[in-house]
Amino acid sequence: MAEAETLLSAAQHAADMADYVEAGRQRALALGNRGPLRFTRDGKVHPDILEAYWATGFYVLEGVIGEAELAELRAGVDEMLERAPVAPGAAVDARGRPALGLGIKRDSYLWVKPLADPVGGTAANGGRHPAKMAEPTPGDDAPERVIYMLFNICENMDGGLRVYGHPGLLAVAQAINGPDFVPYNDAMFVKQPGLGASVAWHQDGLTHWNSPHWDEGIHGFNFQVQLYRCTPANCLWVVPGTHKLGKIDIKKRVDDNGGSDRLPDAVPLFCEAGAVTVVNRQALHGSFANTSPDLRVSYTFGFHRRASVEGQRGVLVVGADHVYDDERIFRRSSVIALAIDARAQHFTQEQRFVYRPFAGLEDHYRWNDEARSRLHDYSLLDLGI
Ligand SMILES: O=C(O)CCC(=O)C(=O)O
């Protein structure tokens, strides 16, 4: 009985969040780091966007992905979910068909317990999530586990590959990380209403905190393409300005907050479907168990400066320990070149992005069946730092 009394119901968690969520919304609106993706007359990302990004550590780009493309992405996610193995490691989906992603070395699906915090307070991801989030108890009808993340997006979903070649987003990557920018990884966070697990507070980067060259951009940034409306109750939260602080004692912040995960200065990245959020990987960020009634699906992919990655020993990646040499960087970066061509073939009226490391090599990176086979297992080449 004593244990039952300490359980936090999903409804109570949602109610407890209400005031915090509203106060966070007001703080977020005051920051001035949201709006459409704008360019100067000579085609550069508008300096106001970059200034606000560097000041706060994030930006909400509104209205980047149109309805038709969103519909393709949502259909791609639905298909991945329908064709998921019936249970982790199973060979067939719920209808007995061969499950998606069987031939890919990296798992395409990650399951967790509903409303749980799978990494907080553990050594996972290099121990970067030192404090545990509140873990509300799901309803009696909740499944034992839910899909929490999808991987290998560029291989499993053509719509996902095309977004990877989006000219506006690649222009942002170039403006933040320089023309020789390189990719990190990609995934989809799936936070189902009443079931979605939390992501404990963390800073993403692991490698460069003590580097003599450390600065506020050295660990790169992540985009999140938002497939559905994000509300303050289900979205990612960021503590503004923390990308400038170096490594933060996150456990102490939570302890100083009375042990509560509702950090007082954090703000929610709420937005409409089709927005793309840009978050500095050094910024302190996390998301709560989704006890709201709204689904969130966030297509997440990141980019680094080439100099941050060159010669680094891999972290946060699947597969053998490996130093990121020129060949690995080039091969992983070729996914961008293929994505640009896949996009150009689909959106024929759009001006394609010129990715400097592959300028002049476009004919070798045409999107076709042979290119599709070259993409196989690309995520084993991810460039985590
Ligand atoms: O979207 C989320 O809930 C978590 C995202 C995140 O932590 C990340 O991209 O590093």
The ligand as an ORCA input file, in Angstrom:
! r2SCAN-3c Opt
* xyz 0 1
  O      13.001     15.317    -28.725
  C      13.270     14.886    -27.617
  O      12.401     14.626    -26.799
  C      14.694     14.680    -27.212
  C      15.685     15.162    -28.217
  C      17.073     15.161    -27.710
  O      17.337     15.058    -26.553
  C      18.183     15.294    -28.622
  O      17.973     15.442    -29.820
  O      19.343     15.255    -28.147
*
